Amino acid sequence: MQKWMITFVDDHGETVDEVFESDECPDNEQAARLIKERLLPVAAQLDLNDFEGRTADASVKDLKTQNSIQILGITPI
């Protein structure tokens, strides 16, 4: 599995680099789900009923509006 570094701004306004493993480069939606699973495991299990199917990149928008976390970039390691 390939390792990917996802850079994001956390809820304290600090830039954070987290390493995740994935076969392919995750897009922003997949990266948002990976971040939620690691940093917010309870929130990751919640149903995004209001967003999924109606909004593109539902996890990205939820992560930003609910948790003030914004993805800056995804790079291979």
TAQUI-V126219 format. One record per helix or strand of 2 or more residues. SS is the DSSP state (h for helix, s for strand). FROM is the first residue (numbers start at 1). LEN is the number of residues. If there is no record, write none. Layout:
SS|FROM|LEN ; SS|FROM|LEN
//
This chain:
s|2|8 ; s|15|8 ; h|28|12 ; h|41|4 ; h|58|10 ; s|70|7
//
